[in-house]
């Protein structure tokens, strides 16, 4: 029986503990008619997620993140068969015990793109960038109206205002040095972001780790997963993760994504959305990505989000 998890401390104590989680996951699988399927927990991800044999994936959500389970199930059901690459099919979802919820979904073919990337030839990396752009274009072309009851933020302008007010303190709490912090207010003031843009369904974490690939005669995208943080808002917001975690500051790759997507967003706009992103962590990005030639946000925008 899984214990209730409402706080961060309870999350840290329970969710990583396989002595607690695995029996609960196994009991749920019995309830779902999969009593003998082997369970293999995925090593990455904020939620406890298990491969259930070769066909299924079971994703568990404690009470503290129960709304995310509803989001995941609704968005995946909305997307079924509507993108150029597969998304998981929802076989079942609902309440479990003590505030826990679950989504039982199909397992996508292929390998985590982040793991496979170093083995993929350059020309095929280019094609994957193109396929990524096509997939995002198809996602953003969908009508998000059927999801407005489960997806926020509702008023994009109000959301941006809240994020702007919190931007400096969020980066300070993550350890960003003062010379960078001092630049944030003026930089954000200098970038005009639309308060009421056309609404698009956003993945918000479109990155290599959430894409799957498979090698047959060549490497191809085989899926897009993890829609629990989905939102409705300005489509440029999705290109934060694209620039940081798909093209990874490679202007050649980002150019290909934009070409396939059919639109281009300016580097300063994308860095502004980077600073306003719900999960923004500029110090971590600075450790992972190439450094700009100058220690300014203007230089950083071109280095990470420039194209050629």
DAMO-V681513 format. One record per residue. OMEGA is omega in whole degrees, 0 to 359 (none if undefined). Layout:
# DAMO-V681513
omega:OMEGA
omega:OMEGA
This chain:
# DAMO-V681513
omega:180
omega:178
omega:179
omega:180
omega:181
omega:187
omega:177
omega:180
omega:178
omega:177
omega:182
omega:181
omega:189
omega:191
omega:179
omega:190
omega:182
omega:177
omega:176
omega:189
omega:187
omega:177
omega:178
omega:178
omega:180
omega:178
omega:178
omega:179
omega:176
omega:179
omega:183
omega:177
omega:180
omega:189
omega:187
omega:182
omega:178
omega:178
omega:179
omega:184
omega:175
omega:187
omega:184
omega:178
omega:182
omega:180
omega:172
omega:184
omega:183
omega:163
omega:179
omega:188
omega:182
omega:190
omega:191
omega:170
omega:178
omega:180
omega:184
omega:183
omega:177
omega:182
omega:181
omega:179
omega:186
omega:179
omega:180
omega:178
omega:178
omega:178
omega:183
omega:183
omega:182
omega:182
omega:179
omega:178
omega:178
omega:186
omega:192
omega:177
omega:187
omega:178
omega:179
omega:177
omega:180
omega:167
omega:183
omega:175
omega:181
omega:177
omega:181
omega:175
omega:178
omega:181
omega:175
omega:180
omega:173
omega:177
omega:178
omega:172
omega:183
omega:168
omega:174
omega:186
omega:177
omega:178
omega:180
omega:174
omega:168
omega:188
omega:173
omega:182
omega:180
omega:179
omega:185
omega:191
omega:183
omega:181
omega:186
omega:178
omega:185
omega:182
omega:180
omega:169
omega:177
omega:180
omega:178
omega:175
omega:178
omega:179
omega:177
omega:178
omega:178
omega:180
omega:178
omega:179
omega:179
omega:178
omega:184
omega:179
omega:181
omega:176
omega:181
omega:187
omega:180
omega:183
omega:185
omega:179
omega:180
omega:183
omega:173
omega:9
omega:181
omega:178
omega:184
omega:180
omega:177
omega:177
omega:179
omega:179
omega:178
omega:181
omega:179
omega:181
omega:183
omega:193
omega:184
omega:182
omega:178
omega:180
omega:176
omega:181
omega:178
omega:174
omega:179
omega:181
omega:185
omega:180
omega:175
omega:181
omega:183
omega:183
omega:191
omega:183
omega:181
omega:179
omega:180
omega:178
omega:185
omega:183
omega:180
omega:178
omega:183
omega:180
omega:181
omega:180
omega:172
omega:187
omega:177
omega:172
omega:185
omega:171
omega:179
omega:177
omega:181
omega:186
omega:182
omega:184
omega:180
omega:176
omega:176
omega:181
omega:179
omega:178
omega:171
omega:169
omega:176
omega:182
omega:179
omega:171
omega:178
omega:179
omega:175
omega:184
omega:174
omega:181
omega:181
omega:178
omega:183
omega:179
omega:170
omega:182
omega:183
omega:186
omega:178
omega:180
omega:180
omega:183
omega:170
omega:180
omega:178
omega:182
omega:183
omega:192
omega:171
omega:176
omega:176
omega:177
omega:175
omega:184
omega:178
omega:181
omega:180
omega:177
omega:180
omega:177
omega:180
omega:181
omega:179
omega:180
omega:179
omega:177
omega:182
omega:177
omega:186
omega:180
omega:181
omega:177
omega:182
omega:175
omega:175
omega:177
omega:175
omega:180
omega:182
omega:184
omega:182
omega:184
omega:185
omega:179
omega:186
omega:178
omega:179
omega:178
omega:180
omega:177
omega:186
omega:189
omega:181
omega:180
omega:176
omega:179
omega:177
omega:182
omega:179
omega:178
omega:176
omega:180
omega:180
omega:179
omega:180
omega:183
omega:185
omega:187
omega:176
omega:179
omega:176
omega:none
